[in-house]
Amino acid sequence: MSKLISLTCLLLLSCGAYAQQRAVIDEVIARVGSEYILLSELEERYALEQSQTNDTLPPEIRCAILDQSLVGKLLFNQSKLDSIEVNDGEVEQQLNARIDRILSYMGGDVNQFEDYYGQSITATKEQFREDLREQLAVDRMRGSVVQEVKVTPAEVKAFFAQIPYDSLPYFNSEVEVGELVIKPQANDSTKQAVIDQLTALRQQIMVDSITFEDAARQNSSDGSARGGGDLGWTKRGKFVAEFEAAAYNLDPGEISQVVETEFGYHLIRLDGRRGNSIRVSHILLQPEITESDLEKSRRYLDSIATLIKVDTFTFSYAVKRFGYDKVQSYNNDGRMSNPASGNTFFEIGDLDPDVYFAIDELEIDSLSEVMEFRGPTGDPLLRIVQLRSRTSPHRATLSQDYAKIQDATKNAKQQEYLSDWIERRVGSTFVEVDPRYQACPQIKIWLEDSRKITVGGDSGRIITGK
């Protein structure tokens, strides 16, 4: 069961549902505004916490979990009041990415996925779609609440000064690494082969030799292939310009000619239009990058590195002038961000092994040789890396660790601001909690601040899940 919960959490970080559909009687145990919390949600999150420890969890853990759930529902309720939107395209993209990640753990075996979850990928996506939409709305609402929070240097110093010396964190040796990334381009003959293939597919679809959906399943190179190319409903601004321009110029049921974007070549079908929203399906083919294409790009990147070494221009200038703008580091002066910490500092264990060996013997500001790696979508990319800084193991100081201390200060201030916002918002929001949980210290605060407490009502209501 713990493995099932863990894989489910790749779909929903809130872990508000198991992969199997509910077939048991359930209860409403709390309400915030128009949002409900079910007993099953509480027990599932408790089971997740239990699966991650060898010890039996104390019963009061349920109080803490319910408190967190109430915060989430309050934020979700407010997101509706503030008309914060999460469009269908965003949800579909997130679902595809998370299912792709699960499939990667299963070696890409769709049959194993469907056996494991007891349903098709399409059915799994449908089950989690609305829960994921809620999670994205909550994240967006939380970001909206704290977006104005800033910290001054004086606040950073004051925050650091209040930490007892014995409690100051001890940092291992860390490095900052810059990267200049380029994306190799396919040669003209390979591109033309893909265009010809899509043109032939379009002709087969037009004469009913194959359906658009089957053509997408058999040929498309992105995650939408499993759903017959369906990208769901979305509004303007979601797709790249070339794709969007072609899609919005189609009539319902019409299939475009071959469209080129940064992702490859597409056939696009308009499936529906609702005001400013459209629903489209596509078939995506990506030209193969040959070894000769890679070698050509290696020589190009190596020549840029040579110009940096002789001070023709700086590494930062080269990133902006020649770098691939779809990687995170492009908008951060070339600095790589550590996903484990959110900042630009890496302990050795956090580095990709190839990057570690590339910088192991570099001097500060020196450049590595050209390296090949794979981007988030599996595309082959090339990069050179620069060692920006290296620290020795040390106890935290303002001079060496200002950026980290600044982040900690900001996080603490944001949490305080969010807590104050929650307290104010609860004062004008209907909150109802099942009597079984009203003795929880965390829950008493909700009931004291709420504008209305109702015992009975919908709380404890029996419902049947599907």
C-alpha positions as CSV (number, residue, x, y, z in Angstrom):
1,M,0.0,0.0,0.0
2,S,2.8,2.5,0.8
3,K,4.2,2.0,-2.7
4,L,0.8,2.7,-4.2
5,I,0.4,5.9,-2.1
6,S,3.9,7.1,-3.1
7,L,3.2,6.6,-6.8
8,T,-0.1,8.3,-6.5
9,C,1.6,11.3,-4.9
10,L,3.5,11.7,-8.1
11,L,0.1,12.6,-9.6
12,L,-1.1,14.6,-6.6
13,L,1.3,16.1,-4.2
14,S,-1.6,16.6,-1.8
15,C,-2.2,12.9,-1.8
16,G,-5.9,13.5,-1.5
17,A,-6.9,10.2,-3.3
18,Y,-5.7,6.7,-3.8
19,A,-5.2,5.4,-7.3
20,Q,-8.2,3.1,-7.0
21,Q,-11.7,4.7,-7.0
22,R,-13.5,4.9,-3.7
23,A,-16.1,2.1,-3.3
24,V,-16.7,2.6,0.4
25,I,-19.0,4.8,2.5
26,D,-17.4,8.1,3.3
27,E,-18.1,11.1,5.7
28,V,-17.8,14.8,5.5
29,I,-15.7,15.8,8.5
30,A,-15.2,19.5,7.8
31,R,-16.3,22.4,5.7
32,V,-14.6,25.7,4.8
33,G,-16.8,28.0,2.8
34,S,-18.2,25.9,0.0
35,E,-15.4,23.3,0.2
36,Y,-15.6,19.9,2.0
37,I,-13.0,17.6,3.6
38,L,-13.8,13.9,3.6
39,L,-12.8,11.3,6.3
40,S,-11.1,9.3,3.5
41,E,-8.9,12.2,2.6
42,L,-7.7,12.5,6.2
43,E,-7.1,8.8,6.6
44,E,-5.2,8.5,3.2
45,R,-2.8,11.3,4.2
46,Y,-2.4,9.6,7.6
47,A,-1.6,6.4,5.8
48,L,1.0,8.2,3.7
49,E,2.7,9.6,6.8
50,Q,2.6,6.2,8.4
51,S,4.2,4.6,5.4
52,Q,7.2,6.9,5.7
53,T,8.1,5.9,9.2
54,N,8.9,2.7,11.1
55,D,7.1,3.9,14.2
56,T,3.4,4.1,14.9
57,L,2.2,7.7,14.6
58,P,0.5,9.3,17.6
59,P,-3.3,10.0,17.1
60,E,-2.7,13.8,17.3
61,I,-1.0,13.6,13.9
62,R,-4.5,13.5,12.4
63,C,-5.1,16.9,14.1
64,A,-2.1,18.4,12.2
65,I,-3.2,16.8,8.9
66,L,-6.7,18.2,9.3
67,D,-5.2,21.6,10.1
68,Q,-3.2,21.5,6.8
69,S,-6.3,20.4,4.9
70,L,-8.3,23.3,6.3
71,V,-5.6,25.7,5.1
72,G,-5.7,24.2,1.7
73,K,-9.5,24.4,1.5
74,L,-9.5,28.0,2.7
75,L,-7.0,28.9,0.0
76,F,-9.1,27.0,-2.6
77,N,-12.3,28.7,-1.5
78,Q,-10.7,32.1,-1.7
79,S,-9.2,31.3,-5.2
80,K,-12.8,30.9,-6.4
81,L,-13.9,34.2,-4.8
82,D,-10.9,35.9,-6.4
83,S,-11.5,34.3,-9.8
84,I,-8.1,32.7,-9.9
85,E,-8.1,30.5,-13.0
86,V,-6.3,27.3,-13.8
87,N,-7.0,26.5,-17.4
88,D,-7.5,23.0,-18.9
89,G,-4.2,23.2,-20.8
90,E,-2.2,23.7,-17.6
91,V,-3.9,20.7,-15.9
92,E,-3.4,18.5,-18.9
93,Q,0.3,19.4,-19.1
94,Q,0.8,18.6,-15.4
95,L,-1.1,15.4,-15.7
96,N,0.9,14.3,-18.7
97,A,4.2,15.2,-17.0
98,R,3.3,13.3,-13.8
99,I,2.1,10.2,-15.7
100,D,5.2,10.3,-17.8
101,R,7.3,10.3,-14.6
102,I,5.4,7.3,-13.2
103,L,5.9,5.5,-16.5
104,S,9.6,6.3,-16.4
105,Y,9.7,4.3,-13.1
106,M,8.0,1.5,-14.9
107,G,10.3,1.4,-17.9
108,G,7.6,3.0,-20.1
109,D,5.4,-0.1,-19.8
110,V,1.8,1.1,-20.3
111,N,0.4,-2.3,-19.5
112,Q,2.3,-2.4,-16.2
113,F,0.8,1.1,-15.4
114,E,-2.7,-0.1,-16.2
115,D,-2.3,-3.3,-14.2
116,Y,-0.9,-1.4,-11.3
117,Y,-3.7,1.2,-11.1
118,G,-6.5,-1.1,-12.3
119,Q,-7.5,1.3,-15.1
120,S,-6.4,2.9,-18.3
121,I,-4.1,6.0,-18.4
122,T,-7.1,8.0,-19.7
123,A,-9.3,6.9,-16.8
124,T,-6.5,7.7,-14.3
125,K,-6.2,11.2,-15.7
126,E,-9.9,11.8,-15.5
127,Q,-9.9,10.6,-11.9
128,F,-7.2,13.0,-10.8
129,R,-8.0,16.0,-13.1
130,E,-10.1,18.0,-10.7
131,D,-8.0,17.3,-7.7
132,L,-4.9,18.5,-9.6
133,R,-6.8,21.6,-10.7
134,E,-7.5,22.3,-7.0
135,Q,-3.9,21.8,-6.1
136,L,-2.7,24.2,-8.8
137,A,-5.3,26.8,-7.7
138,V,-4.2,26.5,-4.0
139,D,-0.6,27.0,-5.0
140,R,-1.5,30.0,-7.1
141,M,-3.6,31.5,-4.3
142,R,-0.8,31.0,-1.8
143,G,1.6,32.7,-4.2
144,S,-0.8,35.6,-4.7
145,V,-1.1,36.1,-0.9
146,V,2.6,36.3,-0.2
147,Q,3.9,37.8,-3.5
148,E,4.3,41.3,-2.1
149,V,6.5,40.1,0.9
150,K,10.0,41.5,0.6
151,V,12.9,41.6,3.1
152,T,15.4,44.3,3.6
153,P,19.1,43.8,4.4
154,A,18.4,45.0,8.0
155,E,15.7,42.3,8.4
156,V,18.2,39.6,7.1
157,K,20.8,40.7,9.6
158,A,18.2,40.8,12.5
159,F,17.0,37.3,11.5
160,F,20.5,36.0,11.5
161,A,21.4,37.7,14.8
162,Q,18.6,36.0,16.7
163,I,19.8,32.5,15.8
164,P,22.0,31.1,18.7
165,Y,25.5,30.4,17.6
166,D,25.2,26.7,18.5
167,S,22.1,26.5,16.3
168,L,23.7,28.0,13.2
169,P,23.6,25.5,10.4
170,Y,26.9,23.9,9.3
171,F,27.4,23.8,5.5
172,N,29.4,21.3,3.7
173,S,31.6,22.4,0.8
174,E,29.5,23.9,-1.9
175,V,29.9,25.1,-5.4
176,E,28.1,27.5,-7.7
177,V,28.0,26.4,-11.3
178,G,27.1,28.3,-14.5
179,E,26.1,26.7,-17.8
180,L,25.9,27.7,-21.4
181,V,23.4,25.4,-23.2
182,I,22.7,25.1,-26.9
183,K,20.2,22.9,-28.6
184,P,21.6,21.0,-31.7
185,Q,19.5,21.4,-34.8
186,A,18.5,18.7,-37.2
187,N,19.8,18.9,-40.8
188,D,17.5,19.9,-43.6
189,S,17.1,16.4,-45.1
190,T,15.9,15.0,-41.8
191,K,13.5,17.9,-41.3
192,Q,12.1,17.3,-44.8
193,A,11.6,13.6,-44.1
194,V,9.4,14.5,-41.1
195,I,7.4,17.1,-43.1
196,D,6.8,14.4,-45.8
197,Q,5.7,11.9,-43.2
198,L,3.2,14.3,-41.7
199,T,1.9,15.3,-45.1
200,A,1.3,11.7,-45.9
201,L,-0.4,11.1,-42.6
202,R,-2.7,14.1,-43.2
203,Q,-3.7,12.7,-46.6
204,Q,-4.5,9.3,-45.1
205,I,-6.7,11.0,-42.4
206,M,-8.5,13.0,-45.1
207,V,-9.4,9.9,-47.1
208,D,-10.4,8.0,-43.9
209,S,-7.6,5.4,-44.2
210,I,-6.8,6.1,-40.6
211,T,-8.4,8.2,-37.8
212,F,-6.6,11.3,-36.4
213,E,-6.6,9.6,-33.0
214,D,-5.0,6.4,-34.2
215,A,-2.4,8.4,-36.3
216,A,-1.5,10.3,-33.1
217,R,-1.3,7.2,-31.0
218,Q,1.0,5.4,-33.5
219,N,3.2,8.4,-34.4
220,S,3.1,11.3,-32.1
221,S,6.2,11.8,-30.0
222,D,4.7,13.6,-26.9
223,G,2.6,12.5,-24.0
224,S,-0.7,13.4,-25.6
225,A,-0.2,10.4,-28.0
226,R,-1.9,8.1,-25.5
227,G,-5.0,10.2,-25.6
228,G,-5.1,10.3,-29.3
229,G,-3.4,13.7,-29.4
230,D,-6.0,15.5,-27.3
231,L,-4.6,18.6,-25.6
232,G,-7.9,19.6,-23.8
233,W,-9.5,23.0,-23.6
234,T,-7.3,26.1,-23.3
235,K,-7.3,29.8,-23.7
236,R,-5.1,32.1,-25.7
237,G,-1.6,32.4,-24.5
238,K,-1.1,28.8,-23.6
239,F,0.6,27.5,-26.7
240,V,3.7,28.9,-28.5
241,A,2.9,31.6,-31.1
242,E,3.1,29.5,-34.3
243,F,0.9,26.7,-32.9
244,E,-1.7,29.1,-31.5
245,A,-1.9,31.1,-34.7
246,A,-2.6,28.0,-36.7
247,A,-5.0,26.5,-34.2
248,Y,-7.2,29.7,-33.9
249,N,-7.4,30.0,-37.7
250,L,-9.0,26.6,-38.1
251,D,-12.7,25.8,-38.3
252,P,-14.1,23.0,-36.0
253,G,-13.0,19.6,-37.4
254,E,-10.5,21.2,-39.8
255,I,-6.9,19.8,-39.9
256,S,-4.0,22.2,-40.5
257,Q,-1.1,21.9,-42.9
258,V,2.2,21.0,-41.3
259,V,3.1,23.6,-38.6
260,E,6.7,24.1,-37.4
261,T,7.4,25.2,-33.8
262,E,10.4,25.0,-31.5
263,F,9.1,21.5,-30.4
264,G,9.0,20.0,-33.9
265,Y,6.4,19.7,-36.6
266,H,2.6,19.3,-36.0
267,L,-0.7,18.5,-37.6
268,I,-3.3,20.3,-35.6
269,R,-7.1,19.6,-35.5
270,L,-9.6,22.0,-34.0
271,D,-12.0,19.9,-31.9
272,G,-14.1,22.7,-30.5
273,R,-14.5,26.4,-29.7
274,R,-16.1,28.1,-26.7
275,G,-15.7,31.9,-26.8
276,N,-12.0,32.5,-26.4
277,S,-11.2,28.9,-25.5
278,I,-10.4,26.1,-28.0
279,R,-9.9,22.4,-27.7
280,V,-7.3,21.0,-30.1
281,S,-5.6,17.7,-30.9
282,H,-2.2,17.4,-32.5
283,I,0.3,14.9,-34.0
284,L,3.9,15.9,-33.2
285,L,7.0,14.6,-34.9
286,Q,10.5,15.7,-34.1
287,P,13.4,15.4,-36.5
288,E,16.1,13.0,-35.4
289,I,19.3,14.6,-34.3
290,T,22.1,12.7,-36.0
291,E,25.7,12.3,-34.8
292,S,26.9,14.6,-37.5
293,D,24.4,17.2,-36.2
294,L,25.7,16.8,-32.7
295,E,29.3,17.1,-33.9
296,K,28.6,20.3,-35.8
297,S,27.0,21.8,-32.7
298,R,29.9,20.6,-30.5
299,R,32.4,22.5,-32.7
300,Y,30.2,25.6,-32.6
301,L,29.9,25.5,-28.8
302,D,33.7,24.8,-28.5
303,S,34.4,27.9,-30.6
304,I,32.2,30.1,-28.3
305,A,34.2,28.7,-25.3
306,T,37.5,29.7,-26.9
307,L,36.2,33.2,-27.4
308,I,35.2,33.4,-23.7
309,K,38.7,32.1,-22.7
310,V,40.5,34.9,-24.6
311,D,38.2,37.6,-23.2
312,T,36.4,38.4,-26.5
313,F,33.2,38.4,-24.4
314,T,32.1,37.3,-20.9
315,F,30.4,34.0,-20.0
316,S,27.2,36.0,-19.1
317,Y,27.1,37.7,-22.5
318,A,27.6,34.3,-24.2
319,V,24.6,32.9,-22.3
320,K,22.3,35.7,-23.5
321,R,23.7,35.9,-27.0
322,F,24.1,32.2,-27.9
323,G,22.3,30.2,-25.1
324,Y,19.2,28.1,-25.4
325,D,16.5,30.2,-23.7
326,K,14.2,27.2,-22.6
327,V,16.5,26.1,-19.8
328,Q,16.2,27.6,-16.3
329,S,19.7,28.9,-16.1
330,Y,19.2,31.2,-19.1
331,N,17.3,33.7,-17.1
332,N,19.6,33.5,-14.1
333,D,22.8,34.7,-15.7
334,G,23.7,31.1,-16.6
335,R,23.6,30.0,-12.9
336,M,22.2,26.5,-12.4
337,S,19.6,26.2,-9.7
338,N,19.6,23.3,-7.1
339,P,16.1,21.7,-7.2
340,A,16.8,20.3,-3.7
341,S,17.3,23.7,-2.1
342,G,15.9,26.2,-4.6
343,N,19.1,28.3,-4.5
344,T,22.2,28.2,-6.7
345,F,24.5,26.3,-4.3
346,F,25.2,22.6,-4.7
347,E,26.8,20.2,-2.3
348,I,28.8,17.6,-4.2
349,G,26.1,15.0,-3.7
350,D,23.5,17.2,-5.3
351,L,25.4,17.6,-8.6
352,D,24.8,15.6,-11.7
353,P,27.8,13.2,-11.8
354,D,28.9,14.5,-15.3
355,V,28.9,18.1,-13.9
356,Y,30.8,17.0,-10.8
357,F,33.6,15.3,-12.8
358,A,33.7,18.3,-15.2
359,I,34.4,20.8,-12.4
360,D,36.3,18.7,-10.0
361,E,39.7,20.1,-11.0
362,L,38.6,23.4,-12.4
363,E,39.8,26.8,-11.1
364,I,37.3,29.5,-10.3
365,D,35.8,31.0,-13.6
366,S,37.4,28.2,-15.7
367,L,35.3,26.3,-18.3
368,S,34.7,22.6,-18.9
369,E,34.8,20.7,-22.1
370,V,31.6,20.4,-24.1
371,M,29.2,17.9,-22.6
372,E,26.1,16.2,-24.0
373,F,23.0,15.8,-21.7
374,R,19.2,15.3,-22.0
375,G,16.7,18.1,-21.4
376,P,13.4,17.6,-19.5
377,T,11.6,16.4,-22.6
378,G,14.5,14.1,-23.6
379,D,15.9,16.3,-26.2
380,P,19.7,16.1,-26.7
381,L,21.4,19.3,-25.5
382,L,25.0,20.4,-25.3
383,R,26.6,22.6,-22.6
384,I,29.8,23.9,-21.2
385,V,29.9,24.7,-17.4
386,Q,31.8,27.3,-15.5
387,L,32.9,27.0,-11.9
388,R,31.6,30.2,-10.3
389,S,32.5,29.7,-6.7
390,R,33.6,27.0,-4.2
391,T,33.4,27.1,-0.4
392,S,35.0,25.1,2.3
393,P,32.9,23.4,5.0
394,H,31.9,26.1,7.5
395,R,29.3,27.3,10.0
396,A,26.9,29.7,8.4
397,T,28.0,33.4,8.2
398,L,26.4,36.4,6.7
399,S,29.4,37.1,4.4
400,Q,29.5,33.6,2.9
401,D,25.8,32.6,3.0
402,Y,23.8,35.8,2.6
403,A,21.6,34.5,-0.2
404,K,20.6,31.5,1.9
405,I,19.9,33.5,5.0
406,Q,18.0,36.0,2.9
407,D,15.8,33.1,1.6
408,A,15.3,31.8,5.1
409,T,14.3,35.3,6.3
410,K,11.9,35.7,3.4
411,N,10.3,32.3,4.0
412,A,9.8,33.0,7.6
413,K,8.2,36.4,6.9
414,Q,6.0,34.9,4.2
415,Q,4.8,32.2,6.6
416,E,4.0,34.8,9.2
417,Y,2.2,36.9,6.6
418,L,0.2,33.9,5.4
419,S,-0.7,33.0,9.0
420,D,-2.0,36.5,9.6
421,W,-3.9,36.4,6.3
422,I,-5.5,33.0,7.3
423,E,-6.6,34.4,10.7
424,R,-8.2,37.4,9.0
425,R,-9.9,35.3,6.3
426,V,-11.2,32.7,8.8
427,G,-12.9,35.5,10.6
428,S,-15.2,36.1,7.6
429,T,-15.5,32.5,6.4
430,F,-17.9,29.7,7.4
431,V,-16.0,26.9,9.1
432,E,-17.5,23.7,10.4
433,V,-15.7,20.7,11.9
434,D,-17.0,17.4,13.0
435,P,-17.2,17.2,16.9
436,R,-14.7,14.4,17.0
437,Y,-11.9,16.8,16.0
438,Q,-13.0,20.0,17.8
439,A,-10.8,19.1,20.8
440,C,-7.6,19.3,18.6
441,P,-5.6,22.4,19.7
442,Q,-5.0,23.4,16.1
443,I,-8.7,23.1,15.3
444,K,-9.9,25.1,18.2
445,I,-8.2,28.1,16.7
446,W,-10.2,27.7,13.5
447,L,-13.5,27.5,15.4
448,E,-12.7,30.4,17.6
449,D,-11.9,32.7,14.6
450,S,-14.6,31.5,12.3
451,R,-17.7,33.7,11.9
452,K,-20.0,30.7,12.5
453,I,-19.8,27.3,14.2
454,T,-22.4,24.8,13.4
455,V,-22.6,21.4,15.1
456,G,-24.3,18.9,13.0
457,G,-25.5,20.2,9.6
458,D,-23.4,18.6,6.8
459,S,-20.6,17.5,9.1
460,G,-20.8,13.8,9.7
461,R,-23.0,13.4,6.6
462,I,-22.7,9.9,5.0
463,I,-21.8,9.9,1.3
464,T,-21.1,7.1,-1.1
465,G,-18.0,7.6,-3.2
466,K,-17.7,6.4,-6.8
